[in-house]
Amino acid sequence: MPRFAANLTMMFNETDFLDRFAAAAAVGFTAVEFLFPYEFEPEVIRAQLEAAGLTQALFNLPPGNWAAGERGLAALSGREAEFRQSVDTALRYASATGVGRLHVMSGLADRSDARARNTYLSSLALACDKAAEAGLDVLIEPINPRDMPGYFLNDFNFAADLIADLSRPNLKLQFDIYHRQIIHGDVIRGLRELMPIIGHVQIASVPLRHEPGTGELDDVRVLRELDALGYTGYVGCEYRPAGQTVAGLGWLKAFSH
């Protein structure tokens, strides 16, 4: 059975962010993920995790000015110094929370731009080398152009090629089932082919990004394929509940027997 991590950016929005840790633990989650912890000091996040008995599965590096529309720094030529600082910041939070993997967002850039590609490769190499010193994995995630127009990393094959080109053992693929279905389809085949480089999985139904089992995919079959493939990592529940979070958790019962 997959190990699920509640995504506290999207789930349990009925409560303030710091209260979501306890809310997730109360309904049986043992791990959480979220986009960014940086609004709070690292010790505050650690205290919430410890109080609720939760494992931190994942979070992202600082993305630049999110409110202004920025979606990462790694591929942005001219922002290298800010990216280096973002790595250091994320590692400080990683040390406090015990997280084992960090997601590096590429940012909005033209994938055909050689400068953007070279900047991205250099940024990832830097992040991987610094993360390796702390025993951490670095993740990259293709994001579909419908949800995030202009995102540099928008193709799973391109992501796999980048991982091969960089040849860093701690650089892994973040396989988001929702994004995969929108970009390429062929989800189960993708899992089978890419499993050797997958470091984290996320799920939401397609097309509305609600609870698994409410969209066009047979999400139960997809998740059982993870078991068949021997995946032992976390599956992040990165979906927007259609209603109240707890009321929508019935889909988890499919994995209780």
C-alpha positions in Angstrom: 0.0 0.0 0.0 1.4 3.4 -0.9 2.4 5.8 1.9 0.5 9.0 1.6 1.6 12.5 2.5 -1.0 15.2 2.9 -0.2 18.3 1.0 -0.9 21.1 3.5 -0.8 23.8 0.9 -3.9 22.4 -0.8 -5.6 20.2 1.9 -7.1 21.2 5.2 -7.5 24.8 4.1 -10.4 25.0 6.6 -7.8 25.9 9.2 -4.7 28.1 9.4 -1.5 26.6 8.0 0.1 25.8 11.3 -3.1 24.0 12.5 -3.1 21.7 9.4 -0.3 19.5 10.8 -2.5 18.3 13.7 -5.5 18.1 11.4 -3.7 15.8 9.0 -2.4 13.6 11.8 -5.9 13.4 13.3 -7.2 11.6 10.2 -4.3 9.2 10.0 -1.7 10.8 7.8 1.9 10.1 9.0 3.6 12.5 6.6 3.0 15.9 5.0 4.4 18.0 2.2 3.7 21.6 1.1 5.0 24.1 -1.3 6.9 26.5 0.9 7.6 26.8 4.7 9.4 30.1 4.5 6.7 32.3 6.0 7.6 30.7 9.4 10.9 30.1 11.1 12.3 26.5 10.7 11.9 25.8 14.4 8.2 26.6 14.2 7.7 24.1 11.4 9.8 21.5 13.3 7.7 22.0 16.4 4.4 21.3 14.5 5.9 18.2 13.0 7.1 16.9 16.3 3.8 17.7 18.1 1.8 15.8 15.5 4.2 13.0 15.1 4.6 13.6 11.3 7.4 13.1 8.8 8.2 15.9 6.4 8.2 14.3 3.0 8.9 17.3 0.7 9.0 21.0 0.1 10.2 23.4 -2.6 13.1 25.8 -2.7 12.1 29.5 -2.5 10.6 30.3 -5.9 11.4 34.0 -6.3 8.5 36.4 -6.0 5.6 34.0 -6.1 3.0 36.7 -5.6 4.3 38.5 -8.7 4.0 35.3 -10.8 7.5 33.9 -10.5 7.6 30.1 -10.4 11.2 29.3 -9.6 14.7 30.6 -10.3 16.8 27.7 -11.6 16.5 28.5 -15.3 16.6 32.3 -15.0 19.8 33.7 -16.4 21.0 36.6 -14.2 19.4 35.3 -11.1 22.2 32.8 -10.2 23.2 34.5 -6.9 19.6 34.5 -5.7 19.3 30.9 -6.6 22.4 30.0 -4.6 20.9 31.8 -1.6 17.6 29.9 -2.1 19.5 26.6 -1.9 21.1 27.7 1.4 17.8 28.8 2.8 16.1 25.5 1.9 18.9 23.5 3.4 18.5 25.4 6.6 14.8 24.4 6.7 15.7 20.8 5.7 18.1 20.5 8.6 15.3 21.6 11.0 12.6 19.5 9.6 14.4 16.3 8.7 13.1 16.3 5.1 14.9 14.0 2.8 14.2 15.6 -0.6 13.8 19.1 -2.0 12.0 20.2 -5.2 13.8 22.7 -7.4 11.3 24.7 -9.5 12.8 25.7 -12.9 10.9 29.0 -13.4 9.3 30.5 -16.4 11.6 30.4 -19.4 11.8 29.3 -23.0 12.9 25.7 -23.2 14.5 26.3 -26.6 16.7 29.1 -25.1 20.3 27.8 -24.7 21.0 30.3 -22.0 18.1 29.1 -20.0 19.0 25.5 -20.4 22.7 26.1 -19.4 21.6 28.1 -16.4 19.2 25.4 -15.4 21.8 22.7 -15.7 24.3 24.7 -13.7 21.7 25.5 -11.0 20.7 21.9 -10.7 24.4 20.8 -10.4 24.9 23.3 -7.6 21.8 22.3 -5.8 22.7 18.6 -6.1 26.2 19.0 -4.9 25.1 21.1 -1.8 22.2 18.8 -1.0 24.5 15.7 -1.3 26.6 17.1 1.5 23.5 17.0 3.7 22.5 13.6 2.4 19.4 14.9 0.5 17.9 14.3 -2.9 17.0 17.0 -5.3 13.8 16.6 -7.3 12.7 18.1 -10.6 9.0 18.0 -11.7 7.5 18.6 -15.2 4.5 20.8 -14.8 1.8 21.0 -17.5 1.5 24.2 -19.6 -2.2 24.5 -18.9 -1.7 25.1 -15.1 1.6 26.9 -15.4 2.0 28.5 -18.9 5.6 29.2 -19.8 7.1 26.8 -17.3 10.6 25.7 -18.5 10.3 22.1 -17.4 7.2 20.9 -19.1 8.1 17.5 -20.6 8.9 14.2 -18.8 11.2 13.0 -21.5 13.2 16.2 -21.3 13.4 15.8 -17.5 14.7 12.3 -17.9 17.4 13.5 -20.4 18.5 16.2 -18.0 18.8 13.7 -15.2 20.9 11.5 -17.4 23.0 14.4 -18.6 23.8 15.7 -15.2 24.6 12.2 -13.8 24.1 13.2 -10.2 23.0 10.2 -8.1 20.8 12.4 -5.8 18.9 14.1 -8.7 15.5 12.4 -9.1 12.2 12.8 -10.9 9.1 14.0 -9.2 6.4 12.1 -11.0 3.1 14.0 -10.6 0.4 11.7 -12.0 -1.9 14.7 -12.7 0.7 16.6 -14.7 1.8 13.4 -16.5 -1.7 12.7 -17.7 -2.2 16.2 -19.0 1.2 16.5 -20.7 1.6 13.0 -22.2 -1.0 10.5 -20.9 0.3 7.0 -20.8 0.7 7.2 -17.0 1.3 3.5 -16.2 3.8 3.1 -19.0 5.5 6.3 -17.8 5.8 4.9 -14.3 7.2 1.7 -15.5 9.8 3.3 -17.8 10.8 6.1 -15.3 10.7 4.2 -12.0 14.5 3.9 -11.8 14.8 7.7 -11.5 11.6 8.5 -9.6 12.2 10.0 -6.1 8.7 11.2 -5.3 5.1 10.7 -6.6 2.1 13.1 -6.4 -1.5 12.5 -7.3 -4.7 14.4 -8.1 -7.6 13.6 -10.4 -7.7 14.9 -13.9 -9.0 17.4 -15.1 -10.2 19.2 -12.0 -7.4 18.4 -9.6 -9.8 17.1 -7.0 -9.6 13.9 -4.9 -8.3 10.7 -6.6 -11.0 8.6 -8.1 -13.1 11.6 -9.3 -11.7 12.1 -12.7 -10.8 10.4 -16.0 -8.1 8.0 -14.6 -8.5 4.8 -12.7 -6.4 6.2 -9.9 -6.7 3.0 -7.8 -5.2 1.0 -10.6 -2.4 3.6 -11.0 -1.6 3.6 -7.3 -1.6 -0.2 -7.2 0.9 -0.2 -10.1 3.2 1.7 -7.7 3.0 -1.3 -5.3 3.7 -3.7 -8.2 6.7 -1.7 -9.2 8.1 -1.8 -5.7 7.8 1.9 -5.1 8.4 2.6 -1.4 8.4 6.4 -1.3 5.6 8.8 -0.4 2.7 9.7 -2.6 1.9 13.3 -2.1 -1.8 14.2 -2.1 -1.4 17.4 -4.0 -5.1 17.9 -4.8 -7.7 20.6 -4.1 -10.6 19.0 -2.2 -13.9 19.5 -3.9 -15.5 20.2 -0.6 -14.4 19.8 3.0 -11.0 18.0 3.2 -12.1 15.3 5.7 -15.4 14.6 3.9 -13.4 13.9 0.7 -11.0 11.3 2.2 -13.2 8.3 1.3 -10.9 7.4 -1.5 -8.3 6.3 1.0 -10.5 3.3 2.0 -9.6 1.6 -1.3 -6.1 1.1 0.2 -7.2 -0.2 3.6 -7.9 -3.7 2.4 
